Amino acid sequence: MQSTDSANTFQTFLLIFAMAVLAGFVGFVLGGKYGFFGAVLLTLFGLFAGQRASAALVLRMYKAQPMHPQQAPQLFEIYHELCRRAELSPYPKLYYIPTRMPNAFAVGAGDSSSVALTDGIIRMMNPRELAGILAHELTHVRCRDTSVLGIADIFSRTISVLSRVGLLMMFLSFGSVAAKSGIPFWTTGAILFFSPTIAVMLQLALSRTREFNADRGAAELVGEAHGLASALKKLDRVTSGGMLQKLLRPGMRRKQPSMLRTHPPTEERIAALMEIAQELASAESLPEDMIPSERHIPPSDRDRVRTKPRYHFLSGLWR
């Protein structure tokens, strides 16, 4: 486990470093050494401002509601046991999102960290699968993945903004932008045009690296890997549209290349979890009496969320 963590940390450092170099290089292309320092200052400002406001903003955008132990006492019992095993203090706040879209995510870091579950995923999963999902998100918090991925997102947005500004300046002033850096005009244009794509690919690679690490951490927290593997299978069936869509519209379900996914392919994650399951054969799993058979739906919202999820174009969210 220690060697795996070291490899993940090294990969994370390399990817963040590559994004930082790319941001500085785009700034240099725009304005020479002054553009380089300007890009660095813009990124630092984004890191300072974004890390403080992002968690609350995301929860507000999803209309998340704080969950309370009296709404789902057994779910909270599982959650608190997983937090204790993860050695998190204080425990991240648990939120409920009133949407039928099956989803779960963690935001924030330290005292401001939170874990959110949608109505859809609570309805879909059995308690053992929910335990695996919660453990996965808590591992993201414990490993500070939310902060790392937030930093990567800010780098990516900074590069995108600089590239768009640079392309606009090139169209308005033609060769003057390239002259500042001493780079030929067409080379400058190509760098500015492709830099956002390269930044996004680096960001996705970082996200996939942290997902594998979170799967392993979740299995170790729960003491077994089958619950999370079962949850991934269910989510994959839902997001793929089910058997009917595969039969009626087979061409609409083209697989994306691995480098264009925010998460690794489900088959690879499940295969990795099955290997971990063999390693954890003698591990201490959650007590059986802590995993009841009934589902945990917050009673105040049991009958309220009935509509299918809709995509909101302006926010880019499914709600």
C-alpha positions as CSV (number, residue, x, y, z in Angstrom):
1,M,0.0,0.0,0.0
2,Q,2.8,2.4,0.8
3,S,4.5,1.9,-2.6
4,T,1.1,2.5,-4.3
5,D,0.6,5.7,-2.3
6,S,4.1,6.8,-3.2
7,A,3.5,6.1,-6.9
8,N,0.2,8.0,-6.9
9,T,1.8,11.0,-5.1
10,F,4.6,11.0,-7.6
11,Q,2.2,10.9,-10.5
12,T,0.1,13.6,-9.0
13,F,3.2,15.8,-8.5
14,L,4.3,15.3,-12.1
15,L,0.8,16.1,-13.5
16,I,0.4,19.3,-11.4
17,F,4.0,20.4,-12.3
18,A,3.2,19.8,-16.0
19,M,0.1,22.0,-15.7
20,A,2.0,24.7,-13.9
21,V,4.7,24.7,-16.6
22,L,2.1,24.8,-19.3
23,A,0.4,27.8,-17.7
24,G,3.7,29.6,-17.4
25,F,4.6,28.7,-21.0
26,V,1.3,30.1,-22.3
27,G,2.0,33.3,-20.4
28,F,5.5,33.5,-21.9
29,V,4.1,33.1,-25.4
30,L,1.7,36.0,-24.7
31,G,4.1,38.5,-23.2
32,G,7.6,37.1,-22.8
33,K,9.0,37.1,-19.2
34,Y,6.3,39.6,-18.1
35,G,3.6,37.3,-19.4
36,F,5.2,34.4,-17.6
37,F,5.1,36.2,-14.2
38,G,1.6,37.4,-15.0
39,A,0.4,33.8,-15.6
40,V,2.0,32.7,-12.3
41,L,0.3,35.6,-10.4
42,L,-3.1,34.9,-12.0
43,T,-2.8,31.2,-11.1
44,L,-1.9,32.0,-7.5
45,F,-4.8,34.4,-7.2
46,G,-7.1,31.7,-8.5
47,L,-5.8,29.2,-6.0
48,F,-6.2,31.6,-3.1
49,A,-9.8,32.6,-4.1
50,G,-11.0,29.3,-5.5
51,Q,-10.0,27.1,-2.6
52,R,-12.1,29.2,-0.2
53,A,-15.3,29.4,-2.1
54,S,-15.5,26.3,-4.3
55,A,-17.0,23.8,-1.8
56,A,-19.9,26.0,-0.6
57,L,-20.6,27.1,-4.2
58,V,-20.8,23.5,-5.5
59,L,-23.2,22.5,-2.8
60,R,-25.3,25.5,-3.4
61,M,-25.4,24.8,-7.2
62,Y,-26.7,21.3,-6.5
63,K,-29.3,22.6,-3.9
64,A,-27.8,20.2,-1.3
65,Q,-29.5,19.9,2.1
66,P,-27.7,18.9,5.3
67,M,-28.7,15.4,6.5
68,H,-29.3,14.7,10.1
69,P,-28.9,11.4,12.1
70,Q,-32.6,11.2,12.9
71,Q,-33.4,11.1,9.2
72,A,-31.4,8.0,8.6
73,P,-29.9,6.7,11.9
74,Q,-28.4,3.5,10.5
75,L,-26.8,5.2,7.5
76,F,-25.2,7.7,9.9
77,E,-24.0,4.8,12.0
78,I,-22.2,3.4,9.0
79,Y,-20.9,6.8,8.0
80,H,-19.5,7.6,11.5
81,E,-17.8,4.3,11.7
82,L,-16.1,4.9,8.3
83,C,-15.1,8.4,9.4
84,R,-13.6,6.9,12.6
85,R,-11.6,4.3,10.6
86,A,-10.4,7.0,8.2
87,E,-9.2,9.0,11.3
88,L,-11.0,12.1,10.1
89,S,-11.6,14.9,12.6
90,P,-14.0,16.6,12.5
91,Y,-16.2,14.3,10.4
92,P,-17.1,15.7,7.0
93,K,-20.7,16.9,6.9
94,L,-23.2,14.7,5.0
95,Y,-25.5,16.3,2.5
96,Y,-28.6,15.1,0.6
97,I,-29.3,16.3,-3.0
98,P,-32.9,16.0,-4.1
99,T,-32.4,14.7,-7.6
100,R,-33.0,11.3,-9.2
101,M,-29.6,11.4,-10.9
102,P,-27.4,8.7,-9.1
103,N,-24.3,10.5,-7.9
104,A,-22.0,11.0,-4.9
105,F,-19.1,13.4,-4.5
106,A,-16.8,15.0,-1.9
107,V,-15.9,18.7,-1.8
108,G,-13.8,20.9,0.4
109,A,-10.9,20.1,2.7
110,G,-10.2,20.0,6.4
111,D,-12.9,21.5,8.5
112,S,-15.0,22.5,5.4
113,S,-15.1,19.1,3.8
114,S,-18.4,17.5,2.9
115,V,-19.8,14.4,1.3
116,A,-23.0,14.5,-0.8
117,L,-25.4,11.8,-1.8
118,T,-28.2,12.2,-4.3
119,D,-31.7,10.8,-3.8
120,G,-31.1,8.6,-6.9
121,I,-28.0,6.9,-5.5
122,I,-29.7,6.3,-2.1
123,R,-32.7,4.7,-3.8
124,M,-30.5,2.6,-6.1
125,M,-28.0,1.1,-3.7
126,N,-28.3,-1.4,-0.9
127,P,-26.6,-0.6,2.4
128,R,-23.4,-2.5,1.6
129,E,-23.0,-0.7,-1.7
130,L,-23.7,2.6,0.0
131,A,-20.9,1.8,2.5
132,G,-18.5,1.3,-0.3
133,I,-19.5,4.6,-2.0
134,L,-19.2,6.6,1.2
135,A,-15.8,5.0,1.9
136,H,-14.7,6.0,-1.6
137,E,-15.6,9.6,-1.0
138,L,-14.1,9.7,2.5
139,T,-10.9,8.4,1.0
140,H,-10.9,11.4,-1.4
141,V,-11.2,13.7,1.7
142,R,-8.5,11.8,3.7
143,C,-6.0,12.0,0.8
144,R,-6.9,15.6,0.1
145,D,-7.9,14.7,-3.5
146,T,-10.5,17.4,-3.4
147,S,-7.8,20.0,-2.9
148,V,-5.5,18.5,-5.5
149,L,-8.2,18.2,-8.1
150,G,-9.3,21.8,-7.3
151,I,-5.8,23.0,-7.9
152,A,-5.7,21.2,-11.2
153,D,-9.0,22.7,-12.2
154,I,-7.8,26.2,-11.5
155,F,-4.6,25.6,-13.6
156,S,-6.8,24.3,-16.4
157,R,-9.1,27.3,-16.3
158,T,-6.2,29.7,-16.1
159,I,-4.6,28.2,-19.2
160,S,-8.0,28.3,-21.0
161,V,-8.5,32.0,-20.2
162,L,-4.9,32.9,-21.2
163,S,-5.2,31.0,-24.5
164,R,-8.5,32.6,-25.5
165,V,-7.2,36.1,-24.7
166,G,-4.0,35.3,-26.6
167,L,-5.9,34.1,-29.7
168,L,-8.1,37.2,-29.6
169,M,-5.0,39.4,-29.4
170,M,-3.5,37.6,-32.3
171,F,-6.5,38.2,-34.5
172,L,-6.6,41.9,-33.5
173,S,-2.9,42.7,-33.7
174,F,-1.6,39.8,-36.0
175,G,2.1,39.4,-35.4
176,S,2.7,41.6,-32.3
177,V,1.9,38.9,-29.8
178,A,4.3,36.5,-31.3
179,A,7.0,39.1,-31.5
180,K,7.0,39.6,-27.7
181,S,8.1,36.0,-27.1
182,G,10.3,35.6,-30.3
183,I,8.2,32.6,-31.3
184,P,7.0,32.4,-35.0
185,F,3.4,33.5,-35.6
186,W,2.0,30.1,-36.6
187,T,3.8,28.3,-33.8
188,T,2.3,30.8,-31.3
189,G,-1.2,30.2,-32.7
190,A,-0.8,26.5,-32.5
191,I,0.4,26.6,-28.9
192,L,-2.4,28.9,-27.8
193,F,-5.0,26.8,-29.6
194,F,-4.0,23.4,-28.3
195,S,-2.9,24.4,-24.7
196,P,-6.5,24.1,-23.2
197,T,-6.9,20.6,-24.7
198,I,-3.5,19.5,-23.3
199,A,-4.5,21.0,-19.9
200,V,-7.8,19.2,-19.8
201,M,-6.1,15.9,-20.7
202,L,-3.6,16.3,-17.9
203,Q,-6.5,17.1,-15.5
204,L,-8.4,14.0,-16.6
205,A,-5.2,11.9,-16.1
206,L,-4.9,13.2,-12.6
207,S,-8.5,12.5,-11.8
208,R,-8.2,8.9,-13.0
209,T,-5.1,8.4,-10.9
210,R,-6.9,9.5,-7.8
211,E,-10.0,7.4,-8.5
212,F,-7.9,4.1,-8.4
213,N,-6.4,5.2,-5.2
214,A,-9.8,6.1,-3.7
215,D,-11.2,2.6,-4.7
216,R,-8.3,1.0,-2.8
217,G,-8.8,3.2,0.2
218,A,-12.5,2.5,0.2
219,A,-12.0,-1.3,0.2
220,E,-9.5,-1.0,3.1
221,L,-11.9,1.2,5.1
222,V,-14.9,-1.2,4.7
223,G,-12.8,-4.3,4.9
224,E,-14.0,-5.7,1.6
225,A,-14.3,-4.7,-2.0
226,H,-17.4,-6.4,-3.3
227,G,-19.9,-3.8,-2.1
228,L,-18.1,-1.0,-4.1
229,A,-17.7,-3.3,-7.1
230,S,-21.4,-4.1,-7.1
231,A,-22.2,-0.3,-6.9
232,L,-20.0,0.4,-9.9
233,K,-21.8,-2.3,-11.9
234,K,-25.2,-0.7,-11.1
235,L,-24.0,2.8,-12.0
236,D,-22.5,1.5,-15.2
237,R,-25.8,-0.1,-16.2
238,V,-27.6,3.2,-15.6
239,T,-25.2,5.5,-17.3
240,S,-25.0,3.1,-20.3
241,G,-28.8,3.4,-20.8
242,G,-29.6,-0.2,-20.1
243,M,-30.2,-3.2,-22.4
244,L,-33.1,-1.6,-24.3
245,Q,-30.9,1.3,-25.5
246,K,-28.1,-1.0,-26.5
247,L,-30.5,-3.0,-28.6
248,L,-32.4,-0.1,-30.2
249,R,-29.6,2.5,-30.5
250,P,-26.3,0.5,-30.5
251,G,-24.4,3.3,-32.3
252,M,-25.3,5.9,-29.7
253,R,-23.1,4.2,-27.0
254,R,-19.6,4.6,-28.4
255,K,-16.9,4.2,-25.8
256,Q,-14.7,7.2,-25.2
257,P,-10.9,6.7,-25.3
258,S,-9.4,6.2,-21.8
259,M,-7.6,9.6,-21.9
260,L,-10.9,11.4,-22.4
261,R,-12.6,10.0,-19.3
262,T,-12.8,11.6,-15.9
263,H,-13.0,8.1,-14.3
264,P,-11.2,5.0,-15.4
265,P,-13.3,2.4,-17.3
266,T,-15.6,0.5,-14.9
267,E,-14.2,-2.9,-16.0
268,E,-10.7,-1.8,-15.0
269,R,-11.9,-0.5,-11.6
270,I,-13.8,-3.7,-10.9
271,A,-10.8,-5.8,-11.9
272,A,-8.6,-3.9,-9.6
273,L,-11.1,-4.2,-6.8
274,M,-11.2,-8.0,-7.2
275,E,-7.5,-8.1,-6.8
276,I,-7.8,-6.0,-3.7
277,A,-10.5,-8.3,-2.4
278,Q,-8.0,-11.2,-2.3
279,E,-5.6,-9.0,-0.3
280,L,-8.3,-8.1,2.2
281,A,-9.5,-11.7,2.8
282,S,-8.5,-11.5,6.5
283,A,-9.2,-7.8,7.1
284,E,-11.8,-6.6,9.6
285,S,-15.0,-5.7,7.7
286,L,-17.9,-3.6,9.1
287,P,-20.0,-5.6,11.6
288,E,-22.9,-7.4,10.1
289,D,-25.4,-5.7,12.4
290,M,-24.2,-2.4,11.1
291,I,-25.3,-3.3,7.5
292,P,-29.1,-3.8,7.8
293,S,-31.2,-5.0,4.9
294,E,-33.5,-2.0,4.5
295,R,-32.6,1.0,2.4
296,H,-31.9,4.5,3.9
297,I,-34.1,7.1,2.3
298,P,-34.4,10.4,4.2
299,P,-38.1,10.2,5.2
300,S,-38.8,13.9,4.7
301,D,-37.8,13.5,1.0
302,R,-39.1,10.0,0.3
303,D,-42.1,11.1,-1.8
304,R,-40.9,14.5,-2.9
305,V,-38.3,13.6,-5.6
306,R,-40.2,12.0,-8.5
307,T,-39.1,13.8,-11.7
308,K,-36.3,12.5,-13.9
309,P,-33.0,14.4,-13.8
310,R,-32.6,17.2,-16.3
311,Y,-29.5,18.8,-17.8
312,H,-29.1,22.5,-17.1
313,F,-27.2,24.1,-20.0
314,L,-26.0,27.2,-18.1
315,S,-24.6,25.4,-15.1
316,G,-23.6,22.2,-16.9
317,L,-25.2,20.2,-14.1
318,W,-27.6,17.3,-14.0
319,R,-30.3,17.9,-11.4
